[in-house]
């Protein structure tokens, strides 16, 4: 009997070929897509490290013969946007002052909304949720002028507090949807047991829901930071030049028609503008994936 088994060979499925047609197609597509997105980034980085005489030679793909960080210094603190020649530094701190409170306010309110809609059913909850989600699909351009009038009437037009309110409100619908779906995916027995033990609305929220919700908070933070930091439209409409965020100042630097076009400074300024959301995503990327997989898009 042992001889027969040895002749038949090992049992189980046959191992797949490492270079099958399916794998070649899959990895080939992934490599092409990666190159499509990484090649422009490579060109931006190498161009930002070159001097203008080397850039004028015309080979945009070649690495710099002599690395220089002067374009980065000029982009940060010396590039002119109109009469202001402080570079992106002022716009960076304006963006920080806009993004931090907007993210905190919108996530705090949306998490409570999602928690209430998922666990504390009240009269008219479905209608409220439908109206809230409907608001997420209204084009921003439709609301621009009415919000200008509203901010002007309450005395907040042209300053940072008004822009913070705008970002917080526009981020509310989608964040509420994310938190509601996430809280709905948590075991209902935990909520019921807390109610039996006498816990109230805020006790359950702070002691049970928040400790279990780190992934979805990271998802909401990444979405909000990316959207608010990269915003151009609201920044240019609702603020004055001294309060312009980093993206608006980047546009003014890149599209300046005065003097020589400095491509190395433009590339350095573009990389500096996108650095914050990029760093946040790489630092918290694993939690972002966990939040999505754990219920951020369910429901």
LINSUL-V264359 format. One record per backbone hydrogen bond with DSSP energy under -0.5 kcal/mol. CO is the residue of the C=O (numbers start at 1). NH is the residue of the N-H. E is the energy in kcal/mol with one decimal. If there is no record, write none. Layout:
# LINSUL-V264359
co={CO,CO}
nh={NH,NH}
e={E,E}
This chain:
# LINSUL-V264359
co={1,2,3,4,5,17,20,21,22,23,24,25,26,27,28,29,30,31,32,33,34,35,36,37,38,39,40,41,42,43,44,45,47,49,51,52,54,55,58,59,69,70,71,72,73,74,74,75,76,79,81,84,86,88,89,90,91,91,92,93,94,95,96,98,99,100,101,102,103,104,105,106,107,108,109,110,111,112,113,114,115,115,116,119,122,124,125,126,127,128,129,130,131,132,133,134,135,139,139,140,140,141,143,144,145,146,147,148,149,150,151,151,152,156,156,158,159,160,161,162,163,164,165,166,167,168,169,169,171,172,173,174,175,176,177,178,179,180,181,182,182,183,187,187,188,189,190,191,192,193,194,195,200,201,202,203,204,204,205,208,209,210,213,214,215,216,217,218,219,220,221,222,223,224,225,226,228,232,233,234,235,238,240,241,245,246,247,248,249,250,251,253,260,261,262,263,264,265,266,267,268,269,270,271,272,274,275,276,277,278,279,280,281,284,285,286,287,288,289,290,291,292,292,295}
nh={5,6,7,8,9,20,24,25,26,27,28,29,30,31,32,33,34,35,36,37,38,39,40,41,42,43,44,45,46,47,48,49,50,68,55,56,57,58,60,62,73,74,75,76,77,78,79,88,89,87,84,81,89,92,93,94,95,246,96,97,98,99,100,102,103,104,105,106,107,108,109,110,111,112,113,114,115,116,117,118,119,120,120,121,125,128,129,130,131,132,133,134,135,136,136,137,138,142,143,143,144,144,147,148,149,150,151,152,153,154,156,157,155,159,162,240,163,164,165,166,167,168,169,170,171,172,172,173,175,176,177,178,179,180,181,182,183,184,185,185,186,186,190,191,192,193,194,195,196,197,199,198,204,205,206,207,208,209,210,212,212,213,217,218,219,220,221,222,223,224,225,226,227,228,229,230,231,236,237,238,239,158,243,244,249,250,251,252,253,254,255,256,262,263,266,267,268,269,270,271,272,273,274,275,275,278,279,280,281,282,283,284,285,288,289,290,291,292,293,294,296,295,297,298}
e={-2.0,-2.2,-1.8,-1.7,-1.0,-1.0,-2.4,-2.1,-2.5,-2.9,-2.1,-2.1,-2.2,-2.5,-2.2,-2.5,-2.4,-2.5,-2.1,-1.6,-2.8,-2.4,-0.5,-0.7,-2.5,-2.4,-2.3,-2.4,-2.5,-2.1,-2.0,-0.8,-1.4,-1.7,-1.8,-2.1,-1.1,-1.7,-1.2,-0.6,-2.0,-2.7,-2.5,-2.0,-2.5,-2.1,-2.9,-1.9,-2.0,-2.4,-1.3,-3.6,-1.0,-2.6,-1.9,-2.1,-2.4,-0.8,-2.2,-2.3,-1.5,-3.3,-2.2,-1.4,-2.8,-2.2,-2.7,-2.3,-2.2,-2.2,-2.3,-2.4,-2.4,-1.5,-2.4,-3.0,-2.2,-2.6,-2.6,-1.7,-2.3,-0.5,-1.7,-0.7,-1.9,-2.5,-2.6,-2.3,-2.4,-2.2,-2.5,-2.3,-1.5,-0.6,-1.1,-1.3,-0.9,-1.0,-0.7,-1.1,-0.7,-0.5,-2.0,-1.9,-2.2,-2.3,-3.0,-2.2,-2.2,-1.6,-2.7,-1.1,-0.8,-1.2,-0.6,-1.5,-1.2,-2.4,-2.0,-2.0,-2.4,-2.3,-2.4,-2.5,-1.5,-0.6,-1.0,-0.5,-1.5,-2.6,-2.0,-2.0,-2.6,-2.7,-2.3,-2.1,-2.9,-2.0,-1.0,-0.7,-0.6,-0.7,-0.9,-0.8,-2.3,-2.8,-2.0,-2.1,-2.3,-1.9,-2.6,-1.2,-2.6,-1.9,-2.6,-2.2,-1.8,-2.4,-2.4,-0.8,-0.6,-1.7,-1.9,-2.1,-2.1,-2.5,-2.4,-2.6,-2.4,-2.5,-3.1,-2.4,-2.3,-3.0,-2.5,-1.8,-0.9,-2.2,-1.6,-2.6,-0.7,-1.5,-2.1,-1.3,-1.8,-2.3,-2.1,-1.9,-2.1,-2.8,-2.3,-1.0,-0.7,-1.0,-2.1,-2.4,-2.1,-2.6,-2.1,-2.2,-2.4,-1.9,-1.7,-0.6,-0.7,-1.2,-2.6,-2.4,-2.2,-2.1,-2.4,-2.1,-0.5,-1.8,-2.1,-2.2,-2.4,-2.1,-2.6,-1.9,-1.5,-1.1,-0.8,-1.1}
